[in-house]
Amino acid sequence: MRRKGVGVKSWMVVSETGPAHLEDVGKLSIMRRTGLPARDLRVLDPMLSHSSSILGRERAIVVNLEHVKAIITASEVLIINSSNPFFQTFLQDLHTRLTNQTPSPRSNDMDGKDSLQGGKGSGNGSPVRISEDSVAFHVRADSSKINAEVVTGKPAPKQLPFEFRALETCIESACRCLESETSTLEKEAYPALDELTSQLSTLNLERVRQIKSRLVALSGRVQKIADELEHLLDDDNDMAEMYLTQKLNGRLMEQASFKEGNNYEFEENDQSDESYSERFDKFPYHKLDVEELEMLLEAYFAQTNGILQRLSSLSEYVDDTEDYINIMLDDKQNQLLQVGITFNTLSMILNAGIVVVGLFGMNIHIELFDSTPRQFWATTYGTLGGCIFLFLVCLWWGKKRYLLSQ
């Protein structure tokens, strides 16, 4: 059996048309293939603990959400293989979402070593080889789209780019996982809390303690995803970096214009010193409008907020149950204190009677010893009645001072 080399991991590669296959790829190959630095790949390392993150880069999007650890390019998705049960569902959803959409015109150009993601040295920013047919294909696709709009008089239905479809599937799978865990926790928590209020026991307290620990951990995970989505929504530049297809089309149009520009001379000399970024901004593909991605992220941001609201309600219910249990325990403690006061009072009164009995038990001569039995019993019953009377007086005084319950 062949062993994997150092840094080689199993990646599930999903192409733009939907098929998926396993590849054992090393870190350097991934860096050349996606143009990502090593620090971004560490975010996806299962052996390291990283918070949820979505990073937009020049040629790829790095997604680290729950069980989804993926790299999204303009033509494929590279996912770290996982044994999580939600992972297989995620792959099925991704395959369904990609196959139900018409592949973009780019899919015919992204094969072999000439692809933007696959060529050697692409990670170092080397120029990408693009055929004339690919540029012409893009122009024909755009012109046909415009013609369709002119004929029908209605705007053609806009299709989400490949990277957004893949990104939406990743976020949706993470939200579905969190929502499933939230539902499971709610089904276990509410009956356990109700049982605890009806029967206070060590077993029920332990169950509620475990539920509260899971609640705190799950709330933290959901909050991290919500914070990451909010961070992206607040920064248009980060969202603009995720338009991989738009940036690729801009490079295609730019190279086509550069090839056309080589057929004639420039009239002004200062145009030869124009920077790359200034020339790049001339193309309409790079005038990005992030509204499309913003609407996508806002939907899942609202979903994560809904999950947080459910967890917050459950947390409040737990807190209310804890308050109720504390009130019950305080009431029990007060009852025990009242019983203690009652017994201490009774003990004090009995001690007073014992003093009387002790006096009669002394080995000295008292005239009462020479009296009739009738006087002896009168003294005995008088002592007992006096103790009872003193005890009742003490109870009355305690209730009057609110030391004892009424």
KAPECOR-V863016 format. One record per run of one state. SS is the DSSP state (alpha for helix, beta for strand, coil for the rest). FROM is the first residue (numbers start at 1). TO is the last residue. Records with the same first field share a line. If there is no record, write none. Layout:
# KAPECOR-V863016
SS: FROM-TO, FROM-TO
This chain:
# KAPECOR-V863016
coil: 1-8, 16-19, 26-26, 35-37, 43-52, 57-60, 66-67, 73-75, 81-84, 100-104, 109-111, 115-121, 125-131, 153-161, 199-201, 235-235, 241-243, 262-268, 274-275, 281-283, 287-290, 361-366, 371-372, 401-406
beta: 9-15, 20-25, 53-56, 61-65, 68-72, 76-80
alpha: 27-34, 38-42, 85-99, 105-108, 112-114, 122-124, 132-152, 162-198, 202-234, 236-240, 244-261, 269-273, 276-280, 284-286, 291-360, 367-370, 373-400
